[in-house]
Amino acid sequence: MRTYDLLIKNGNVIDGRGNPEPFIPWYQADVAISGEKIAKVGNINTSAAKKIIDARGLIVSPGFIDIHSHSDAYLIENPKAESKIRQGVTTEVVGNCGMSAAPVSGDYKPPKSIIPEELEMNWVTMGSYLNELEQNGTSVNVIPLVGHSNIRGAVMGYKSDQVSDRQLNKMKEVLEEAFNSGAWGMSSGLIYPPGSFSDEEELTELCKLVKKYDGVYHTHMRGQGDRVIAATLEALRVAEKSGVPLHILHHKGMGDLNSAKVMFTLSMIENAIVKGMDITLDMYPYSAGQGGLAMFLPPWVHEGGSKELVKRLKDRNLRERIKREMVEPGLVPGFQSYARELGWDNCWDKVMICECSSGKNKDLSGKSVAEAKPNWQDSFEFVFDLLIEEEGDVSVVIPDVINLDDKYLQIVLRHPITMFGSDGYALAPYGLLCKGTPHPRSYGTFPRVLGRYVRQRRLFTWQEAVRKMTSLPAHFLGIRDRGAIEEGMYADIVIFDPKTVIDRATFSNPHQYPEGIEYVIVNGTIVIRGEKHTGLLPGKVLRHNHNK
């Protein structure tokens, strides 16, 4: 008789493929694991196992793949990946929104939200960064993307110039190093400098190289508010001309006047898919996002990097110009003005400060800008002064929709090609990663979907929600051995209680683990047992072997 290392007995299996019977959301089966892989699914004798988990009344599903993560350097600071693994995330796709931990060369440095300043950075290239991850170990698997801002910044710094042929070739060399080290694709963040200075031709040429290496293209589009339709068109053109698979990050229409535009953009995307394009989306299950306070400033203020930004904000004449461009439409073509889209006259009541990187203003965390500023000071002047003091690095929560309900969020979430992405970090309620008042999505995204959107609201079936978390991202990325409960697959498995699973993290108290995630298994090793971390680090850096 064959002996198995671990047997999951009596569980209700959702295999990740989207079980075809809507009224039979799961089937009862045992799952046996040998080494790192699933050895058998069926009725298995307990005497054949060294260890047994009794999963009676619990759901056994594939481990969740967070398609949109920013945990890049956080996994080096805390390899246990506490806030992610406790959600059931077994694989993190890092390097999104055009910002990755590597490469770091030239005048460009990733923002402190990607690489905390307290962290000692022992790498330059993508290869050396991934080596560091492997040497440290981690509780989750890691799939790296390379950030377009890193690539452009390595060659151009923070210059807004159009690239020359020579500069474009240098950018391709940087991109190729990342691919040869195992990156799965490139991401762009087209509202963040220096990525925001790029044009469509530059992106298309780089994406042609991504296609050559059998990679994927993730994009934080150039606009999600007034310009969401034009930005979607640009993303579709880049993907069509280059032939690369396209993934649109946190697809939404930001602001009350723009939220309904997703009905049109989804139709555009569907038409492109009908024509043969490979396109997916992601979204987090919250009606507010997180970003940098400096994003509220016009693009030209960012040119030259944070030092030049601070110099401009200290200039009284320029401050008046900046404020005017933030609130008056059309003064800066192509500028997504958050202040205007949120209603500039009272937008600062809605924007909450998460963290000030220097620590000088840590008492402001959790307060809106309106609450944080002195009564005597104009809100815009306070914002400018705060950005000067913090060298441009202040993290804030920004609402996507103010006065409407979340019906358009639900429409995007329910779309068959939409995955769930946290757009968050692997944090912990202790140590360096406990700072500030971060967005609760870093702790709650996946249990929130299961508890609030499946059990409570019935927005999805259980099997459809699990499909969006597992086999859908695996299929898009081209992962053939993860994302499903099947013999021969790697044993990345989540066991959760459908009656109790729920998020507990809130905007006012985000550092709280979810409930109902009973066990998490990564590569056949138990990492979460009874909602407690075992301290084990069985995760792998999954390097892509690109077709040359």
Residue pairs with C-beta under 8 A, 6 or more apart in sequence:
1 45
1 47
1 48
2 34
2 39
2 48
3 48
3 49
3 50
4 32
4 33
4 34
4 39
4 40
4 44
4 48
4 49
4 50
5 33
5 34
5 35
5 49
5 50
5 51
5 524
6 32
6 33
6 49
6 50
6 51
6 52
6 53
6 491
6 521
6 524
6 526
7 30
7 31
7 32
7 33
7 44
7 46
7 48
7 49
7 51
7 52
7 53
8 30
8 31
8 32
8 33
8 52
8 53
8 55
8 60
8 493
8 495
9 30
9 44
9 46
9 52
9 53
9 54
9 55
9 56
10 28
10 30
10 54
10 55
10 56
11 28
11 29
11 30
11 31
11 55
11 56
11 58
11 59
11 60
11 495
12 26
12 27
12 28
12 55
12 57
12 58
12 59
12 60
13 26
13 27
13 28
13 29
13 31
13 41
13 59
13 60
13 61
13 485
14 25
14 26
14 59
14 60
14 61
14 462
14 463
14 466
14 485
15 61
15 62
15 484
15 485
15 486
16 61
16 62
16 466
16 467
16 470
16 471
16 483
16 484
16 485
17 467
17 471
17 484
18 463
18 464
18 466
18 467
18 471
19 25
19 26
19 27
19 463
22 461
22 463
25 461
25 462
25 463
26 59
26 462
26 463
29 41
29 42
29 43
30 40
30 41
30 42
30 43
30 44
31 38
31 40
31 41
31 60
31 485
31 493
32 38
32 39
32 40
32 41
32 44
32 48
32 49
33 39
33 491
33 493
33 521
33 524
34 524
35 524
36 490
36 491
36 523
36 524
36 525
37 488
37 489
37 490
37 491
37 524
38 485
38 486
38 487
38 488
38 489
38 490
38 491
38 493
39 487
40 487
41 485
41 486
41 487
46 52
53 495
53 519
53 526
55 495
55 519
57 497
57 499
58 495
58 496
58 497
58 498
58 518
59 462
59 495
59 496
59 497
59 498
60 485
60 493
60 494
60 495
61 88
61 466
61 469
61 470
61 485
61 493
61 494
61 495
61 496
62 466
62 469
62 470
62 471
62 482
62 483
62 484
62 485
62 489
62 492
62 493
62 494
63 88
63 89
63 90
63 91
63 470
63 482
63 492
63 493
63 494
63 520
63 521
63 522
64 87
64 88
64 89
64 90
64 91
64 420
64 446
64 469
64 470
64 494
65 89
65 90
65 91
65 93
65 419
65 469
65 470
65 473
65 474
65 477
65 482
65 483
66 84
66 89
66 91
66 92
66 93
66 420
66 421
66 422
66 445
66 446
67 93
67 247
67 282
67 419
67 420
67 421
67 473
67 476
67 477
68 93
68 96
68 218
68 249
68 250
68 282
68 284
68 419
68 421
68 422
68 423
69 84
69 89
69 92
69 93
69 94
69 96
69 421
69 422
69 423
69 424
69 425
69 426
70 94
70 96
70 97
70 99
70 113
70 114
70 423
70 424
70 425
71 81
71 84
71 92
71 94
71 424
71 425
71 426
72 94
72 95
72 100
72 101
72 114
72 115
73 101
73 114
73 115
73 116
73 119
73 121
74 81
74 116
74 425
74 426
74 427
74 433
75 81
75 92
75 94
75 133
75 136
75 138
75 140
75 142
75 426
76 119
76 132
76 133
76 136
77 116
77 119
77 431
77 432
77 433
78 426
78 428
78 431
78 432
78 433
79 136
79 137
79 138
79 139
79 537
80 138
80 139
80 428
80 533
80 535
80 537
81 89
81 92
81 138
81 139
81 140
81 426
81 539
82 426
82 427
82 428
82 429
82 433
82 513
82 533
83 424
83 425
83 426
83 427
83 428
83 442
83 443
83 513
84 92
84 140
84 422
84 426
84 442
85 139
85 140
85 426
85 520
85 522
85 527
85 528
85 533
86 443
86 513
86 514
86 517
86 520
86 528
86 531
86 533
87 422
87 443
87 444
87 445
87 446
87 447
87 514
87 517
88 446
88 447
88 469
88 494
88 496
88 517
88 520
89 140
89 422
89 446
90 140
90 141
90 492
90 493
90 494
90 520
90 521
90 522
90 539
91 140
91 141
91 142
91 143
91 482
91 492
91 542
92 140
92 141
92 142
92 143
92 426
93 143
93 145
93 184
93 473
93 477
94 100
94 101
94 142
94 143
94 144
94 145
95 101
95 144
95 145
95 146
95 147
95 183
95 187
96 145
96 147
96 187
96 189
96 218
96 220
96 249
96 421
96 423
97 147
97 187
97 188
97 189
97 192
97 218
97 220
97 249
97 423
98 147
98 148
98 149
98 150
98 187
98 188
98 189
98 190
98 192
98 195
98 220
99 110
99 111
99 114
99 147
99 149
99 150
99 187
99 189
99 192
100 110
100 114
100 126
100 144
100 145
100 146
100 147
100 150
100 187
101 110
101 114
101 115
101 123
101 129
102 123
102 124
102 125
102 126
102 128
102 129
102 130
102 146
102 150
102 178
103 124
103 125
103 126
103 129
103 146
103 150
103 151
103 154
103 174
103 177
103 178
104 110
104 115
104 121
104 123
104 124
104 150
104 154
105 124
105 154
105 174
106 153
106 154
106 155
106 156
106 157
107 153
107 157
107 158
107 305
108 149
108 150
108 152
108 153
108 154
108 157
108 158
108 194
108 305
109 115
109 153
110 147
110 149
110 150
111 192
111 292
111 393
112 357
112 393
113 292
113 357
113 393
113 395
115 121
116 357
116 432
117 357
118 432
119 432
122 128
122 132
123 129
123 131
123 132
125 177
125 178
125 181
126 144
126 146
126 177
126 178
126 181
126 182
126 183
127 177
127 180
127 181
127 182
129 144
130 142
130 144
130 181
130 182
130 541
130 543
133 142
133 541
134 541
137 537
137 539
138 537
138 539
138 541
139 522
139 527
139 533
139 536
139 537
139 538
139 539
140 426
140 522
140 539
141 482
141 492
141 522
141 523
141 539
141 540
141 541
141 542
142 539
142 540
142 541
142 542
143 184
143 477
143 479
143 542
143 544
144 178
144 182
144 183
144 184
144 541
144 543
145 183
145 184
145 185
145 186
145 187
145 216
145 218
146 175
146 178
146 179
146 183
146 185
146 186
146 187
147 186
147 187
147 188
147 189
147 195
148 186
148 187
148 188
148 189
148 195
148 198
148 203
148 206
149 188
149 189
149 192
149 193
149 194
149 195
150 174
151 171
151 174
151 175
151 178
151 186
151 206
152 163
152 171
152 194
152 195
152 197
152 198
152 202
153 194
154 170
154 171
154 174
155 163
155 167
155 170
155 171
155 174
156 163
156 167
156 194
156 197
157 194
157 304
157 305
158 193
158 194
158 197
158 302
158 303
158 304
158 305
158 308
159 194
159 197
159 303
159 304
160 194
160 197
160 299
160 300
160 303
161 197
162 199
162 202
163 171
163 198
163 202
168 202
168 205
168 206
171 202
171 206
172 205
172 206
172 209
175 186
175 206
175 209
175 210
176 209
176 213
178 186
179 209
179 213
179 215
179 544
179 546
181 543
182 541
182 542
182 543
182 544
182 545
183 215
183 544
184 215
184 216
184 477
184 542
184 544
185 210
185 215
185 216
185 217
185 218
185 244
186 206
186 207
186 210
186 215
186 217
186 218
187 217
187 218
187 219
187 220
187 249
188 195
188 198
188 203
188 217
188 218
188 219
188 220
189 195
189 196
189 220
190 196
190 198
190 219
190 220
190 221
190 222
190 231
191 220
191 222
191 223
191 295
191 336
192 220
192 292
192 295
193 299
193 302
193 303
193 305
196 222
196 299
196 302
197 299
197 303
200 234
200 237
200 238
203 238
204 237
204 238
204 241
204 242
207 217
207 238
207 239
207 241
207 242
207 244
208 241
208 242
208 243
208 244
210 216
210 217
210 242
210 244
211 242
211 243
211 244
212 548
213 546
213 547
213 548
214 478
214 544
214 546
214 547
215 244
215 544
215 546
216 244
216 245
216 246
216 247
216 476
216 477
216 478
217 238
217 239
217 242
217 244
217 245
217 246
217 247
218 247
218 249
219 235
219 238
219 246
219 247
219 248
219 249
220 249
220 250
221 228
221 231
221 232
221 234
221 235
221 248
221 249
222 230
222 231
222 234
222 334
222 336
223 230
223 231
223 334
223 336
224 231
224 250
224 251
224 252
224 253
224 254
224 258
224 336
225 253
225 254
225 255
225 258
225 336
225 337
225 338
225 341
226 255
226 257
226 258
226 329
226 336
226 337
226 340
226 341
227 334
227 336
228 252
228 253
228 254
228 258
228 261
228 262
228 265
229 261
229 264
229 265
229 268
232 248
232 265
232 268
232 269
233 268
235 246
235 248
236 246
236 268
236 269
236 272
236 277
236 279
238 244
238 246
239 245
239 246
239 272
239 277
239 279
240 272
240 277
245 278
245 279
245 280
245 476
246 277
246 278
246 279
246 280
247 279
247 280
247 281
247 282
247 476
248 269
248 279
248 280
248 281
248 282
249 282
249 421
249 423
250 282
250 283
250 284
250 289
250 421
250 423
251 262
251 265
251 281
251 282
251 283
251 412
251 418
252 259
252 262
252 283
252 289
252 400
252 408
252 409
252 412
253 259
253 260
253 261
253 262
253 265
253 408
254 289
254 338
254 341
254 400
254 401
255 341
255 342
255 400
255 401
255 402
256 401
256 402
256 403
256 404
257 341
258 341
259 400
259 401
259 404
259 408
260 408
262 408
262 411
262 412
263 408
263 411
266 411
266 412
266 415
269 279
269 281
269 417
272 279
273 279
273 417
278 476
279 417
280 417
280 418
280 419
280 472
280 473
280 476
281 412
281 415
281 417
281 418
281 419
282 418
282 419
282 420
282 421
283 409
283 412
283 413
283 418
283 420
283 421
284 420
284 421
284 422
284 423
284 424
284 441
284 445
285 409
285 413
285 420
285 441
285 445
285 448
285 449
285 452
285 453
286 439
286 440
286 441
286 448
287 399
287 400
287 401
287 406
287 409
288 397
288 398
288 399
288 400
288 439
288 507
289 397
289 398
289 399
289 400
289 423
289 439
290 354
290 395
290 396
290 397
290 398
290 423
290 424
290 438
290 439
290 441
291 395
291 396
291 398
292 392
292 393
292 394
292 395
292 396
293 351
293 353
293 383
293 386
293 387
293 394
293 395
293 396
294 301
294 302
294 309
294 387
294 392
294 393
294 394
295 338
296 326
296 337
296 338
296 339
296 383
297 309
297 322
297 326
297 387
298 322
298 325
298 326
298 332
298 335
299 332
299 334
299 335
300 332
301 309
301 312
301 313
301 322
302 308
302 309
306 391
306 392
306 393
307 391
309 387
309 392
310 387
310 388
310 391
310 392
312 318
312 322
313 319
313 322
313 384
313 387
313 388
314 388
319 380
319 381
319 384
322 384
323 380
324 331
325 331
325 332
325 335
325 337
326 337
326 339
326 340
326 344
326 380
327 337
327 339
327 340
327 344
328 340
329 337
329 340
337 344
338 347
338 398
339 347
342 350
342 351
342 398
342 399
342 402
343 402
346 370
348 368
348 369
348 370
348 373
348 379
348 383
349 368
349 369
349 370
350 368
350 398
350 399
350 402
351 368
351 369
351 396
351 397
351 398
351 399
352 366
352 367
352 368
352 369
352 396
352 397
352 437
352 507
353 364
353 365
353 366
353 367
353 368
353 369
353 372
353 394
353 395
353 396
353 437
354 365
354 395
354 396
354 397
354 436
354 437
354 438
354 439
355 362
355 365
355 394
355 395
355 435
355 436
355 437
355 438
356 362
356 364
356 365
356 386
356 390
356 393
356 394
356 395
356 436
357 390
357 391
357 393
357 394
357 395
358 389
358 390
358 391
358 393
360 389
360 390
361 386
361 389
361 390
362 435
362 436
364 372
364 386
365 435
365 436
365 437
366 437
366 508
369 379
369 382
369 383
369 396
370 379
372 382
372 386
373 379
373 382
374 382
377 385
386 394
387 394
395 436
395 438
397 439
397 507
400 409
401 408
401 409
410 453
410 459
412 418
413 420
413 449
413 453
413 459
414 459
414 460
417 472
418 468
419 468
419 469
419 472
419 473
419 476
420 445
420 446
420 449
420 468
420 469
421 445
422 441
422 442
422 445
422 446
423 439
423 441
424 438
424 439
424 441
424 442
424 443
424 445
425 433
425 438
425 442
426 433
426 442
427 433
427 434
427 438
427 442
427 443
427 511
428 434
428 511
429 511
429 512
429 513
434 511
437 507
437 508
437 510
438 510
438 511
439 507
439 510
440 503
440 505
440 506
440 507
440 510
441 448
441 505
442 505
442 510
443 503
443 504
443 505
443 510
443 511
443 512
443 513
443 514
444 503
444 504
444 505
444 512
444 514
445 503
446 469
446 514
447 496
447 501
447 502
447 503
447 514
447 515
447 516
447 517
448 502
448 503
448 514
449 460
449 465
449 469
450 462
450 465
450 496
450 498
450 501
450 502
450 516
451 500
451 501
451 502
451 503
451 514
451 516
452 502
452 503
453 459
453 460
453 465
454 460
454 461
454 462
454 465
455 498
455 499
455 501
460 468
462 498
470 483
470 484
471 483
471 484
472 483
473 483
474 480
474 482
474 483
474 484
475 483
479 542
481 488
481 489
481 490
482 489
482 490
482 492
483 489
485 493
490 523
490 524
491 521
491 523
491 524
492 521
492 522
492 523
493 519
493 520
493 521
494 517
494 519
494 520
494 521
495 517
495 518
495 519
495 520
495 521
496 516
496 517
496 518
497 516
497 518
498 516
499 516
500 515
500 516
501 514
501 515
501 516
501 517
502 514
502 515
502 516
503 514
504 512
504 513
504 514
504 515
505 511
505 512
505 513
505 514
506 512
513 531
515 531
517 528
517 531
518 528
518 530
518 531
519 526
519 528
519 529
519 530
520 526
520 527
520 528
521 527
522 538
522 539
523 538
523 539
523 540
524 538
525 536
525 538
526 534
526 536
527 533
527 534
527 536
527 538
528 534
